[in-house]
Amino acid sequence: MVKSGQVAQFGFSNPDRGRLGMEVLDLAVLRRRLTDDTLTKVHRTDFHQMLLVTAGSCTTMVDFVDHTCVPGTLLHVSPGRVLRLPQGDAEAFMVLFTPAFPPPLDGTRPVLSPFGPAVRTIPKAERAVVTRAVQDLRQEYRRNVLTNEPVDLLRQLLGALLLRIARLPHDAGPEHSDARFERFQQELERSFAATRNAAEYAARIGYSLRSLNRICLAATGRSAKALIDARVALEAKRLLVHTDLSSAAIGHRLGFSEATNFTKFFTREAGMSPGAFRQ
């Protein structure tokens, strides 16, 4: 673990088999492993975290949005997102894995994407199937730790679980997987600190601004400019909490030439000043 500012940065480390790029455990085991301070600390990781709630309830925070998790809730936190571990009496399975561990399957891309939903509600008709897939994965994980066998079956079982999750319905709707919108997301992730001009993004991916807005509205109900500003504001929030950089330095890093312009932008997007948000 590396601490930076007020957020702890965790790299993947398997306590059972050092070089294995995944771990399957119960939330209760993780709670016993970590200190009370770590359990409540906001953190980010370089690995995927999946949590399937099976009993009880809890609240957790992902990228500064609070979520209530009850049985049937599937939480997925991709690398780089900011998380506070669940607080409450929930019982849950956890699947932790590095980005390189799952098999390369086209069908799992929407699940592993950094743009995907953090929380899904598994329909009652699907809960037994998904829970069984996690239990099979946990059983194979325990066998692998004991026998030190090749990880091929373990990787394929993880792939099967991800494929099952990918076909679940979620609030984003069918347009969320639109390849055109995905290209915009990828370009936004590369360039949000360099430009907030929606027309530039449209030109970079080969569309008119009008077409890009239509694509974004269909996928999210928001314009391209609104999505760009939201991504910049999210990064500003992460930097305010994750680093000790001044507000002016964060604004400069995100492409604002004047500190006052950044403060006005952030206050409009977040509803409070950068200093108030950091506190």
N, C-alpha and C positions, 0 to 999 in steps of 0.2 A: 504494500500500500504506500502511495506517495500522497502527501497532503499538499494542497495548493490553495492558498486563500482559505475560504471557509468550506470548501468541498474536498472530500477525500477522493483520490484517484486510485482505483483498484485495477491491477493487472491480473490476468487469469493465472491461477495456481491450483492444481489438483492435489489435495492432501493424500489421496489414496494411491495414485499412480502418476508420478511426477510429470511425465511427458504426454499423458493422455489429454486431448483437447476438449474434454467434456466431463461433466459431473452431474449425477442425478441424486437428489437428496430431498428429505422432508424439510419444510420451513422450520420445524422445531429443532432439527439438528443444526441448521444455520444459526438459529437464535442462541443455542448453547455454545456455539463456536466463537461468536463475536461478543465483544464487550457491550455494555449498555450504551456507552457513548457512541460506538460505531453503529449500533442498531438504529439510533435516532439521527445520525449524521447524514446530511445530504451528500451524495457521492455520484460518481460516474465511473464507468468501466470500459475496458477495451474488448469486452465479450458480451454475447447475448445472454439475457436473463429471461426465462419463461417461468411463470408461476400459475399453477392451476389450483384454485381454491376448491376444496372438497367439503369443508364444514366451517361453521362459525362465520365471522365477518371481520373485516379490517379496512383501514383507510391507508392509502399510499399516495405519494406525490410523484408525478412524472413531468419533467419540464415545467414545473410551477403550476400544474393543474392537479387538484386533489381528486382522487377516485375512490369510491366506495366499492369494495370487492366482497361478494357473497358467493355461496356455492354455485359453480357454473361459470364463474368469471375466469377468463384467461388473460393474464397480464404479460405483455412482451415489451421489454426495454432493450432496444438495440444499442450497440456501442456508441458512446458519446452523449447519450441522453442523460439528463440529471434525474436522480431517483432518491427518494427516501423509502427505506424498507417498510413493509406493512406494519402498522400499529394496530393491535387488537388481538382477538383470540382465535383468528382463523387457523385452520389446518390446511396445508397445501403441499403439493409436490413442486419441486423446483428442478428445472433443467437448465444448466449453465453450459455454454459451449463457445468456442472461439469461432470467428468468421470462417476460418479455413476448414473446420471439422465437418460440416454437413456435406453430403455428396452434391455435385453440381447438377441440379435439376431445375429446368426452366419453371416448372410449376411452383417452386418454393420461393421464387424471387419476390412476389408481393408480400410474403410473410417476413422475409429477412430484410426488406427494404427499410432504410432509415425514415421513410416517409409514411410507413404504415401506421394503423391505429395502435395505440398503446394498450387498449383494453377491448376485448371482445367478450360478448356474452354467448356462451355455447347453448344452443337450443336443447331443451330437455331430451328430445329424441336422439341427440348426438352425444350426450354427456357420457353415457356408458362406453361408447366406442372410443372417444378421445381419452377417457380415463384409463381404459384398458391398454391403449397404445402407450401411454406414459408408464403404466405398470410393467409392460413388456420391456420397455426401454430400461427401466430401473433394474429389472431382473437380469437383463443381459449385461448391464453396467457392473453389477455386483459380481457376476460370473467372470467378467473380463478382468476386474481388479484382482480376483483370487487366482486366476489361471494365467494371466498375462498373455492371452491369445491375441491374434491379429484383430484389428478393430473393424474389419469389413462389415460384419453383421451389425455391430453397434452403430456405425455410420448409416447403414441402410435403414435401420429402425428409426433413427432420428429423421431421416429423409421422409419415411412413411408418415411419421407424426406431423411433420411440417406440411406435407401434402394434404393430410386430413384437415389441418387448420386452414389451409389456403382455400378450401372449398366451402368453408363456413360462411354464412351470410354475415355482413357487418354494415354499420351505418353509412359507410362511405358510398355504398351503391356500386353498380357495375361500371360506371364511368371512371371510378378511381383507378382502374387498371388500364385505362386508355394509354396506348403507347405514345401518343402525341403529348399527353399530359406528363407522362413519365420523362420524356425528353426535356420538357420544361423544368421539371423538378431537378433533374440532374444538372442542368445548366445553372439553375438557381443555387444549388448547393456549391457549385464551383465558383460562382461569381457574385454572391450577395454582398461581399465586402468591397467589391470593385465598382458596382453600379446598381442603382435602384430604378433605372429607366426601363419601363416595361417594353418600350419600342425596341430597345437594344436586344432584349431577350427574344422578342419575336423574330428579329432579323437573324439572330444567331442560330435559331432552330428552323429557319426557313418558312416562317408564317408572317402574315400581316398582323398588326396589333389587334385589329378587329377579330381575326380568326383566333388568336391566342386568348383573347378575353372570352370568346365563346367556348373554347375548350376548357378554360379554368372555371367558368361559371357552371358548365355541365358537370364537372368533376367535384366541385366544392361549394358552388353557390357564391363564390367570391371572385372578384376581378384579379387579373394578373398583378396589378399594382398592389392590391390589398395583400396578396400572398407574399409578394416581395417584401413589403414593409413588415409583415408579421415575422418573416424569417430573420430579418435584420434585428427586430426587437427581441426575438428569442435569443439570438446570439449575444446581444447586449446584456440580457438578463443572466445568461450563463457566465459571461465575463465579469459582471458585477459581483456575482456570488463566488465564482470559481477562482478569481484572481484578486490581487491587491492593486491592480492598475487604477489610476485615477479615471474619473468620468471623461475628462478631456482625452486621455490616452486611448480609452475604449472607443470613443467617437472617432478619433483619428484612424484607429485600426479598422473601423467599419466604413471608412470612406467619407467621413464628415470633415470638411476643411475648417469649420469653426465649432468650438465647444458649445456655443449657445444654440447652434442649429441642431446638434445632437440632443441637447437637453430638451428642446422644444419637440423634436421628433419622438423621443422616448416618452415624454410626459403625455403626448397625444395617444401613443400606442398602449402604454401601460397604465395610464390614469394616475401616475405619480412621478415625481422626479427620480432621476437615477440614485441620488443620495438616499431618498426615502425608501426606495426599493431595496437598496443594499442593507439598510438598517433592519 
